[in-house]
Amino acid sequence: MSFLRKSLFAETALILFFNGVISALSAYLILTHTNLSGFFPPLPLGIIISADIFFVLTILTLEYRISRPLHKIIKEMRALISGEPYTVITTAEENELGFLAKFFNEITHDLENIYTDVKSNRRIKKELNSAEDIQRLLIPKSAPVMQDLEITAKTRPASEIGGDTFDFYSKNGRNILYIGDSTGHGIPAGIVMVMVDVLLETFIDIKDSLREMMITLNHYIKPHLKPTMFMTMMLLEWIPADSKLKWIGAGHEYLLWAHTGKGSAETILAGGIAIGMIADNSALVGEKELALEENDFVILYSDGITEAKNPSGQEYGLARLKTFVESQATPRLSSDDLFQKISMDVGRFTEGAPQLDDMTLIVLKHTQRAPAAVDATTEWRG
């Protein structure tokens, strides 16, 4: 009986059987209650009347049970295929037509979900493009020219919106620069980057020291960040009259100082705590300075450099970067030359493995000679 309930063929056959019984019974009643049975042989006339009744009942059954539901399903399917409005097919049937109706409903439901996803993806893509445009406007298109300092600075995001950022400010006779790295990458990191960049440029005009700038920046930005959102950074000021580079670290990577006159390099921990991690960072903010010799290099970078991996999963690492800089940094190299050498070494190490994080590399060279012709663009190609 379960098969009969679920099979349209079985249901129709069963209904036709009962139609035949009803037709025969109807013919019998007609013949026995009218005078027609006296004029014609009862059996042939009974068969004819039974056949007529059976035919009428069969047509009505097929129309009600098959043709009408099937026509509705075909109508809605044609509407779907032609892109016209369609309606959900409501049915309680558990036969083949019921299955076909439910299949149609599931297909249209899935198509609606896909259409919603497509619209959502288009909206997200549009927002990404807008955020990417804003970030491009904030990151300088070229490195500036500062007295007695060659600068090569480039960044390469791992996605449309990167978390790495840097900028240069020459205002009121001061030469200030910073490098920052927001947690992760994508839209959240880009939002933090925009906030830091805008606020920092404002505080440079109203604060006298790097320490005050860093404390004030943290004070204003912390209330607007989620607990998992923050930015590591280094804020620096170049003082050409004294050949000094003052700086403050906020939980960022090491600073590399290459002494070309000695053929050595040293790594200096940034120190401090990332912007946005705690409400008051004043106890952890300390200003430091480097007294640069002629042809010394200072290398700033984001963790996308040291954490770059090769196909075997090995990281490039700070030790390799330091050793490479020591072997390559010579007085004759420009900041752009050293940048290109580091970039090529990182590329050789990763061997074409996917870039997992944003990469930013800034190479500074102290020289009182006429600056070399360097590639000033901040776009990291290759």
C-alpha positions in Angstrom: 0.0 0.0 0.0 2.9 2.3 0.6 4.0 1.9 -3.0 0.5 2.6 -4.2 0.3 5.8 -2.2 3.6 7.1 -3.6 3.2 6.0 -7.2 1.1 8.2 -9.5 0.8 5.2 -12.0 -0.6 3.0 -9.3 -3.0 5.7 -8.0 -4.3 6.3 -11.5 -4.7 2.6 -12.2 -6.6 2.1 -8.9 -8.9 5.1 -9.7 -9.6 3.7 -13.2 -10.5 0.3 -11.7 -13.0 2.0 -9.4 -14.3 4.0 -12.3 -14.9 0.8 -14.2 -16.8 -0.7 -11.2 -18.9 2.5 -10.8 -19.6 2.6 -14.6 -20.8 -1.0 -14.6 -22.9 -0.4 -11.5 -24.4 2.8 -13.1 -25.2 0.9 -16.3 -26.9 -1.8 -14.4 -29.1 0.6 -12.4 -30.0 2.5 -15.6 -31.1 -0.7 -17.4 -33.0 -2.1 -14.6 -34.9 1.1 -13.8 -35.9 2.1 -17.3 -37.8 0.5 -20.2 -34.8 0.4 -22.4 -33.9 -3.1 -21.3 -37.0 -4.4 -23.1 -35.9 -3.1 -26.5 -32.3 -4.0 -26.5 -30.3 -6.9 -25.2 -29.2 -6.0 -21.7 -25.5 -7.0 -22.0 -24.4 -5.0 -25.1 -26.3 -1.9 -24.0 -24.9 -2.3 -20.5 -21.4 -2.5 -21.9 -21.9 0.6 -24.0 -23.4 2.7 -21.2 -20.7 1.4 -18.8 -18.0 2.4 -21.4 -19.4 5.9 -21.8 -19.6 6.5 -18.1 -16.1 5.0 -17.6 -14.8 7.3 -20.4 -16.3 10.4 -18.9 -15.1 9.6 -15.4 -11.6 8.7 -16.8 -11.3 12.1 -18.6 -12.4 13.9 -15.5 -10.0 11.9 -13.4 -7.1 12.5 -15.7 -7.9 16.2 -15.9 -8.1 16.6 -12.2 -5.3 14.3 -11.2 -2.7 14.8 -14.0 -3.4 17.4 -16.6 -4.2 20.3 -14.4 -1.3 19.9 -11.9 1.1 19.1 -14.7 0.0 22.2 -16.7 0.5 24.4 -13.7 4.0 23.0 -13.1 4.9 23.5 -16.8 3.5 27.0 -16.7 5.7 28.0 -13.8 8.8 26.3 -15.3 8.3 28.2 -18.5 8.1 31.4 -16.5 11.3 30.6 -14.7 13.2 29.8 -17.9 12.0 32.9 -19.7 12.8 35.1 -16.7 9.2 36.0 -16.0 7.6 36.1 -12.5 6.7 32.7 -11.2 4.9 31.4 -8.1 5.7 28.6 -5.6 3.7 25.5 -6.3 1.6 24.4 -3.3 0.8 20.7 -3.1 0.3 18.0 -0.6 0.7 15.2 -3.1 3.3 12.6 -2.5 3.3 11.1 -6.0 5.5 11.9 -9.0 3.7 15.2 -9.6 4.1 16.2 -6.0 7.8 15.3 -6.3 8.1 17.4 -9.4 6.4 20.4 -7.7 8.7 20.1 -4.7 11.7 19.8 -7.0 10.7 23.0 -8.8 10.2 24.8 -5.4 13.7 23.7 -4.2 15.3 24.8 -7.5 13.7 28.3 -7.4 14.6 28.6 -3.7 18.2 27.8 -4.5 18.2 30.2 -7.4 16.9 33.0 -5.2 19.7 32.3 -2.7 22.2 32.4 -5.5 20.8 35.7 -6.8 21.0 37.1 -3.2 24.6 36.0 -2.9 25.5 37.5 -6.3 23.9 40.8 -5.2 25.7 40.7 -1.9 29.0 39.9 -3.6 28.5 42.8 -6.0 27.9 45.1 -3.1 30.9 43.9 -1.2 33.1 44.2 -4.3 31.9 47.8 -4.8 32.7 48.6 -1.1 36.1 46.9 -1.5 36.9 49.0 -4.6 35.9 52.2 -2.7 38.0 51.3 0.3 40.9 50.4 -2.0 40.7 53.8 -3.7 40.7 55.5 -0.3 43.8 53.6 0.8 45.6 54.4 -2.4 45.0 58.0 -1.8 46.4 57.8 1.8 49.6 55.9 0.9 52.0 58.3 -0.8 52.6 57.6 -4.5 56.3 58.3 -4.1 58.9 58.7 -1.5 59.9 62.2 -0.6 63.3 63.9 -0.9 64.7 64.7 2.5 68.0 66.5 3.3 70.9 64.0 3.6 68.6 61.0 3.4 67.8 58.7 0.5 64.5 57.0 0.8 63.1 53.9 -1.0 59.7 52.8 0.3 57.4 50.2 -1.3 54.4 48.1 -0.2 52.6 45.1 -1.7 49.3 44.1 -0.1 48.2 40.5 0.1 44.6 41.4 -0.7 42.6 44.3 -2.2 42.8 46.2 1.1 46.1 45.9 3.0 46.9 46.5 6.7 50.4 47.8 6.0 50.8 51.6 5.8 53.4 54.3 5.9 53.7 58.0 5.3 56.1 60.9 5.3 55.5 64.4 6.6 57.7 67.5 6.0 56.0 70.1 8.1 57.2 73.2 10.0 60.8 72.2 9.3 60.3 68.7 10.7 60.9 65.4 8.7 58.6 62.7 10.2 57.8 59.3 8.9 56.1 56.2 10.2 55.5 52.5 9.2 52.5 50.6 10.6 50.9 47.2 10.4 47.3 46.6 11.3 46.1 43.2 12.6 45.4 41.0 9.6 44.4 42.5 6.3 41.3 43.4 4.3 38.6 45.9 5.2 39.1 45.9 9.1 42.8 46.5 8.8 42.2 49.1 6.2 39.9 51.0 8.5 42.5 51.1 11.3 45.1 52.3 8.8 42.9 55.2 7.7 42.2 56.2 11.2 45.8 56.2 12.2 47.0 58.1 9.1 44.4 60.9 9.5 44.9 61.3 13.3 48.7 61.2 13.1 48.8 63.9 10.5 46.7 66.1 12.7 48.8 65.6 15.9 52.1 66.4 14.1 50.8 70.0 13.9 49.9 70.3 17.6 52.4 68.1 19.5 56.1 68.9 20.0 57.6 65.4 20.5 57.2 62.0 19.1 56.3 60.7 22.5 53.3 63.1 22.8 52.2 62.2 19.3 52.2 58.5 20.1 50.4 58.8 23.4 47.7 61.1 22.0 47.2 58.9 19.0 46.6 55.9 21.2 44.3 57.9 23.5 42.0 58.9 20.6 42.0 55.7 18.6 41.5 53.1 21.4 37.8 53.8 22.1 37.0 53.2 18.4 38.6 49.8 18.0 37.4 46.3 18.9 39.7 44.3 21.3 41.2 42.3 18.5 42.0 45.4 16.4 45.3 47.3 16.8 48.3 48.5 14.9 52.0 48.0 15.5 54.1 50.9 14.3 57.3 52.9 14.4 57.3 56.7 14.4 60.5 58.4 13.3 61.9 61.9 12.9 65.0 62.7 10.8 67.1 65.6 12.1 69.7 66.3 9.3 71.6 69.0 11.2 72.6 66.4 13.8 72.5 63.3 11.5 70.2 61.8 14.0 67.1 59.6 13.6 64.8 59.8 16.6 62.2 57.1 16.9 59.5 55.4 19.0 58.3 51.8 18.7 54.8 50.6 19.3 55.2 46.8 19.3 56.5 46.7 15.7 59.2 44.7 14.2 63.0 45.1 14.7 64.8 48.1 13.2 67.9 47.1 11.2 70.9 49.4 11.4 73.7 48.7 8.8 77.1 50.2 9.5 78.7 50.1 6.1 82.0 51.5 7.5 82.2 48.5 9.8 80.6 45.9 7.5 78.2 45.0 10.2 74.5 45.3 11.0 72.5 45.2 14.2 68.9 44.6 15.0 67.1 46.8 17.6 63.9 45.8 19.2 61.1 48.4 18.5 59.7 48.0 22.1 56.5 49.6 23.3 53.0 48.3 22.8 50.7 48.3 19.7 48.4 51.3 19.2 44.9 50.4 20.4 45.8 47.5 22.8 45.5 49.4 26.1 43.8 52.7 27.0 46.9 54.4 28.4 50.3 53.6 26.8 52.3 56.5 28.4 54.3 54.2 30.7 55.5 52.1 27.7 56.4 54.9 25.3 60.1 55.8 25.2 61.9 57.9 22.6 65.2 56.6 21.3 67.7 57.9 18.7 70.4 56.7 16.3 73.4 58.8 15.4 74.0 57.8 11.8 77.4 57.8 10.1 77.9 58.6 6.4 76.5 55.8 4.2 74.7 54.0 7.1 71.4 52.3 6.2 68.3 51.9 8.3 65.8 49.2 7.2 62.2 49.2 8.3 59.8 46.4 7.4 56.5 44.7 8.2 56.2 41.1 9.3 55.2 40.1 5.8 58.9 40.1 5.0 60.3 38.0 7.9 57.2 35.7 7.9 57.3 35.0 4.2 57.3 31.3 3.6 58.7 29.0 1.0 56.8 26.0 -0.4 58.2 23.9 2.5 56.7 26.2 5.0 59.9 27.7 6.3 60.0 31.4 7.2 62.4 33.9 5.8 63.2 35.1 9.3 65.0 38.1 10.9 68.3 36.3 11.1 68.4 35.7 7.3 67.5 39.3 6.7 70.2 40.6 9.0 72.8 38.3 7.5 71.9 39.3 4.0 72.0 43.0 4.8 75.4 42.7 6.4 76.7 40.9 3.3 75.2 43.4 0.8 75.2 46.9 2.3 78.2 48.8 1.0 78.8 52.6 0.8 78.4 52.5 -3.0 74.9 51.1 -2.9 71.9 53.5 -3.1 68.8 52.9 -1.0 67.1 51.6 -4.1 69.9 49.2 -4.8 69.7 47.7 -1.4 65.9 47.5 -1.6 66.1 45.6 -4.9 68.6 43.1 -3.5 66.5 42.4 -0.4 63.4 42.1 -2.6 65.1 39.6 -4.9 66.4 37.5 -2.0 62.9 37.3 -0.5 61.6 36.3 -3.9 64.3 33.6 -4.4 63.5 32.2 -0.9 59.7 32.0 -1.4 60.1 30.4 -4.8 56.7 31.6 -6.0 54.8 30.5 -2.9 51.6 32.5 -2.3 52.0 35.8 -0.5 50.2 35.3 2.8 50.6 38.8 4.3 51.1 42.4 3.3 54.7 43.3 2.6 56.3 46.7 3.3 60.0 47.6 3.1 61.6 51.0 3.7 65.3 51.5 3.1 66.9 54.8 4.4 70.4 55.8 3.6 72.3 58.7 5.3 74.5 60.5 2.7 75.6 64.1 2.5 76.5 63.6 -1.2 74.1 64.4 -4.0 71.3 61.7 -3.7 71.4 58.9 -6.2 68.7 58.5 -8.8 66.3 56.1 -7.1 62.9 54.6 -8.0 60.7 56.8 -5.9 57.4 55.1 -6.6 55.9 53.2 -3.6 54.4 50.4 -5.8 56.2 47.2 -5.2 56.3 45.4 -8.5 57.4 41.8 -9.0 
